[in-house]
Amino acid sequence: MSAIIIDGKQVAAGIREQLKHEVAGFVAETGIQPGLATVLVGGDPASEVYVANKRRSATAAGLADLHVHLDGAASSDEIAQTIRELGENPAVSGILLQLPLPGGMDSGPLIDLIEPFKDVDGLTTTSAGLLARGKPGLRPCTPSGVVALLDSAEVPLEGAEVTIIGRSELVGAPLAQLLIQRNATVTVAHSRTRDLASVTRRSDIVIAAAGVPRLIGEAHVRPGAAVIDVGIHRTPQGLVGDVDFESVSRVAGWITPVPGGVGPMTIAMLLRNTLLAARLQHG
């Protein structure tokens, strides 16, 4: 068996192209150009690359680029003031605070200052509560991207046995909620899970978001299962994920590559959230 590759680049490109038309339609209808405010604190090279990619993608989709770059020595009060000002600015549809913050600064209280309908990362406590209650709101980008990838490959979710490896607030926990709302049966595994392979082998879908290079191998996957790799790690051999792609692709039914799988979807979902945020604010 050779797995079907779920091409995140291709799926994300389709979403971005559709969004371009939707944004143009929104502007024509309302006279309002949705704006994405990215807030970067300091000069971390990786963060600068991530933010630059988001800004380019936003501009290409027809969104206004409202970037704010604060000095690495900025205090939490200064960052908080910036977030408040962006929240009050009607030109700003969505606010994204790029993480991590320098110096180990606690990002939680700052994220919670973002207005819920401008929380395009879907990370505020309010957004998490809306997700948990199944109420309309902005959903975290990477989990939304995972679900969109599964849908694009027509992998059945209703009634499916799903194992998510990783329970972070960024990916694992919200992804579990999204899949439960699609009527999947979800197990969340983590570093304390005993005999991980016995858990994942019974699953129709395995989603690896543990942050451990090549954690998931052929022995962890039931033949024909869908395997989504959220991890990305820089190694001497190049970029790898949480899944040993070479061995797992021999038994899986579907698999995402690294790079080119979940990563492009995260930005596509961010752009989609920004348009949704503009619609929510408009009416």
C-alpha positions as CSV (number, residue, x, y, z in Angstrom):
1,M,0.0,0.0,0.0
2,S,1.2,3.5,-0.8
3,A,-0.6,6.4,1.0
4,I,-2.4,9.2,-0.8
5,I,-0.5,12.4,-0.2
6,I,-2.7,15.2,1.1
7,D,-1.1,18.2,-0.5
8,G,-1.5,21.1,2.0
9,K,0.0,23.6,-0.5
10,Q,-2.6,22.8,-3.1
11,V,-5.5,22.8,-0.7
12,A,-4.4,26.1,0.9
13,A,-3.9,27.7,-2.6
14,G,-7.5,26.9,-3.4
15,I,-8.7,28.4,-0.2
16,R,-6.7,31.6,-0.7
17,E,-8.0,32.0,-4.3
18,Q,-11.5,31.6,-3.1
19,L,-10.9,34.1,-0.3
20,K,-9.6,36.6,-2.7
21,H,-13.0,36.6,-4.5
22,E,-14.9,36.7,-1.2
23,V,-12.8,39.6,0.2
24,A,-13.4,41.5,-3.1
25,G,-17.1,40.9,-2.8
26,F,-17.2,42.0,0.9
27,V,-15.4,45.2,-0.1
28,A,-17.8,45.9,-2.9
29,E,-20.8,45.3,-0.7
30,T,-19.7,47.2,2.4
31,G,-16.9,49.6,1.3
32,I,-14.8,48.1,4.1
33,Q,-11.4,46.4,3.5
34,P,-10.8,43.8,6.2
35,G,-7.5,44.5,7.9
36,L,-5.1,42.1,9.6
37,A,-2.9,43.6,12.4
38,T,0.1,41.4,13.1
39,V,2.1,42.3,16.2
40,L,5.7,41.3,16.4
41,V,7.8,42.0,19.5
42,G,11.5,41.8,19.1
43,G,13.6,40.4,16.3
44,D,13.5,36.6,16.6
45,P,14.5,35.4,13.0
46,A,11.9,32.6,12.9
47,S,9.1,34.9,14.0
48,E,10.1,37.5,11.5
49,V,9.8,34.9,8.7
50,Y,6.5,33.7,9.9
51,V,5.0,37.2,10.2
52,A,6.4,38.2,6.7
53,N,4.7,35.1,5.2
54,K,1.4,36.0,6.9
55,R,1.6,39.6,5.7
56,R,2.4,38.7,2.1
57,S,-0.5,36.2,2.1
58,A,-2.9,38.8,3.6
59,T,-2.0,41.4,1.0
60,A,-2.4,38.8,-1.8
61,A,-5.9,38.0,-0.5
62,G,-6.9,41.7,-0.6
63,L,-6.6,42.3,3.1
64,A,-5.1,45.5,4.5
65,D,-1.7,44.9,6.1
66,L,-1.7,46.7,9.5
67,H,1.6,45.4,10.9
68,V,3.0,46.7,14.3
69,H,6.6,45.9,15.2
70,L,7.6,46.6,18.8
71,D,11.1,46.7,20.2
72,G,12.3,43.5,22.0
73,A,12.6,45.6,25.2
74,A,8.9,46.5,25.1
75,S,7.2,45.9,28.5
76,S,4.0,43.9,28.9
77,D,2.2,47.2,29.6
78,E,3.4,48.6,26.2
79,I,2.3,45.5,24.4
80,A,-1.1,45.6,26.2
81,Q,-1.6,49.2,25.2
82,T,-0.9,48.3,21.6
83,I,-3.4,45.5,21.7
84,R,-6.0,47.9,23.2
85,E,-5.5,50.5,20.5
86,L,-5.8,47.9,17.8
87,G,-9.0,46.7,19.4
88,E,-10.5,50.2,19.3
89,N,-9.3,50.8,15.7
90,P,-12.3,50.1,13.3
91,A,-9.8,49.5,10.4
92,V,-8.5,46.4,12.2
93,S,-10.6,43.3,11.6
94,G,-8.2,40.8,13.2
95,I,-5.3,41.0,15.7
96,L,-2.5,38.4,15.8
97,L,0.1,38.5,18.5
98,Q,3.1,36.5,17.2
99,L,4.4,34.0,19.7
100,P,6.6,33.3,21.5
101,L,7.3,36.6,23.2
102,P,10.9,37.5,24.1
103,G,12.3,36.9,27.5
104,G,9.8,34.2,28.4
105,M,7.1,36.8,28.9
106,D,3.7,35.3,29.7
107,S,1.5,35.7,26.6
108,G,-1.8,34.5,28.2
109,P,-2.9,37.8,29.8
110,L,-2.0,39.7,26.7
111,I,-3.8,37.4,24.3
112,D,-6.9,37.7,26.5
113,L,-6.9,41.5,25.9
114,I,-7.7,40.8,22.2
115,E,-11.4,41.5,21.4
116,P,-13.1,38.1,20.9
117,F,-14.3,39.0,17.4
118,K,-10.8,40.2,16.4
119,D,-9.1,37.1,17.8
120,V,-8.2,35.6,14.5
121,D,-5.8,33.1,16.2
122,G,-8.8,31.8,18.2
123,L,-6.7,31.7,21.4
124,T,-8.4,33.9,23.9
125,T,-10.2,32.4,26.9
126,T,-13.5,33.6,25.4
127,S,-12.8,32.0,22.0
128,A,-12.0,28.7,23.8
129,G,-15.2,28.9,25.7
130,L,-17.3,29.6,22.6
131,L,-15.6,26.5,20.9
132,A,-16.3,24.3,24.0
133,R,-19.9,25.4,24.0
134,G,-20.3,25.0,20.2
135,K,-21.2,28.6,19.8
136,P,-20.2,30.7,16.8
137,G,-16.7,32.3,17.0
138,L,-13.2,32.3,15.6
139,R,-11.5,28.9,15.8
140,P,-7.7,28.3,16.2
141,C,-6.0,28.2,12.8
142,T,-4.0,25.0,12.9
143,P,-6.8,22.8,14.2
144,S,-9.1,24.3,11.6
145,G,-6.5,23.6,8.9
146,V,-6.3,19.9,10.0
147,V,-10.1,19.5,9.7
148,A,-10.0,21.2,6.3
149,L,-7.3,18.9,5.0
150,L,-9.3,15.8,6.1
151,D,-12.4,17.2,4.4
152,S,-10.4,17.9,1.2
153,A,-9.3,14.3,1.1
154,E,-12.9,13.2,1.9
155,V,-11.7,11.3,4.9
156,P,-14.9,10.4,6.8
157,L,-15.1,12.1,10.3
158,E,-18.6,11.1,11.5
159,G,-18.2,8.0,13.7
160,A,-14.4,7.8,13.0
161,E,-12.0,6.7,15.8
162,V,-9.4,9.5,16.1
163,T,-6.3,9.7,18.2
164,I,-4.7,13.1,18.7
165,I,-1.2,12.9,20.1
166,G,-0.6,16.2,22.0
167,R,-2.9,18.1,24.3
168,S,-1.7,21.7,23.9
169,E,-4.0,24.7,24.0
170,L,-2.8,25.6,20.5
171,V,-3.5,22.4,18.7
172,G,-4.5,19.2,20.6
173,A,-7.3,20.5,22.9
174,P,-9.2,22.7,20.4
175,L,-8.8,20.1,17.6
176,A,-10.4,17.5,19.9
177,Q,-13.4,19.9,20.3
178,L,-13.7,20.5,16.6
179,L,-13.6,16.7,15.8
180,I,-16.1,15.9,18.5
181,Q,-18.5,18.5,17.0
182,R,-18.1,16.5,13.7
183,N,-19.3,13.4,15.6
184,A,-15.9,11.7,15.7
185,T,-14.9,9.6,18.7
186,V,-11.7,11.2,20.0
187,T,-8.9,10.0,22.2
188,V,-6.2,12.5,23.3
189,A,-2.9,10.9,23.9
190,H,0.1,12.6,25.5
191,S,3.5,12.0,27.1
192,R,1.9,10.0,30.0
193,T,0.0,7.7,27.7
194,R,0.9,4.0,28.3
195,D,1.7,1.9,25.2
196,L,0.9,4.7,22.6
197,A,1.0,2.3,19.7
198,S,-1.8,0.2,21.1
199,V,-3.9,3.4,21.2
200,T,-3.1,4.7,17.8
201,R,-3.3,1.3,16.0
202,R,-7.1,1.1,16.6
203,S,-7.7,4.6,15.1
204,D,-9.1,5.5,11.7
205,I,-7.3,8.8,11.9
206,V,-4.0,9.6,13.7
207,I,-3.0,13.3,14.3
208,A,0.5,13.8,15.6
209,A,1.1,17.1,17.4
210,A,3.5,16.0,20.1
211,G,6.5,18.0,19.1
212,V,8.8,14.9,19.0
213,P,10.6,14.2,15.7
214,R,9.5,10.9,14.0
215,L,7.6,9.8,17.1
216,I,5.0,7.9,15.0
217,G,6.3,4.9,13.0
218,E,4.8,2.1,10.9
219,A,4.0,0.1,14.1
220,H,1.7,2.9,15.3
221,V,-0.6,3.0,12.3
222,R,-3.4,0.7,11.2
223,P,-3.3,-0.1,7.5
224,G,-5.5,2.4,5.6
225,A,-5.6,5.0,8.4
226,A,-5.3,8.7,7.7
227,V,-2.2,10.3,9.3
228,I,-1.9,14.0,9.8
229,D,1.5,15.4,10.8
230,V,1.4,18.7,12.7
231,G,5.0,18.7,13.8
232,I,7.9,20.3,12.1
233,H,11.6,20.0,13.2
234,R,14.8,21.2,11.7
235,T,17.4,18.3,11.7
236,P,20.8,17.8,10.0
237,Q,18.9,15.7,7.5
238,G,16.4,18.5,6.8
239,L,12.8,19.3,8.0
240,V,10.9,16.4,9.5
241,G,7.7,16.0,11.3
242,D,6.3,14.0,14.2
243,V,5.7,11.1,11.8
244,D,8.3,8.9,10.1
245,F,7.0,9.7,6.7
246,E,8.9,7.0,4.8
247,S,7.7,4.1,6.9
248,V,4.2,5.3,7.7
249,S,3.4,6.1,4.0
250,R,3.8,2.4,3.3
251,V,0.8,1.5,5.4
252,A,-1.4,4.6,5.8
253,G,-4.3,5.4,3.5
254,W,-3.6,9.1,3.5
255,I,-0.7,11.1,4.9
256,T,0.4,14.7,5.0
257,P,4.0,15.6,4.1
258,V,6.4,17.9,6.1
259,P,6.8,20.5,4.9
260,G,3.8,21.2,2.6
261,G,1.1,19.6,4.7
262,V,-0.5,21.4,7.7
263,G,1.8,24.5,7.6
264,P,0.3,26.2,4.6
265,M,-3.2,25.5,6.0
266,T,-2.5,27.5,9.1
267,I,-2.0,30.7,7.2
268,A,-5.0,30.0,4.9
269,M,-7.2,29.6,8.0
270,L,-5.8,32.9,9.4
271,L,-6.9,34.7,6.3
272,R,-10.3,33.0,6.4
273,N,-10.7,34.1,10.1
274,T,-9.9,37.7,9.2
275,L,-12.7,37.9,6.7
276,L,-15.0,36.1,9.1
277,A,-14.0,38.6,11.8
278,A,-14.8,41.5,9.5
279,R,-18.2,40.0,8.7
280,L,-19.0,39.5,12.4
281,Q,-18.0,43.1,13.2
282,H,-20.0,44.5,10.3
283,G,-23.2,42.9,11.3
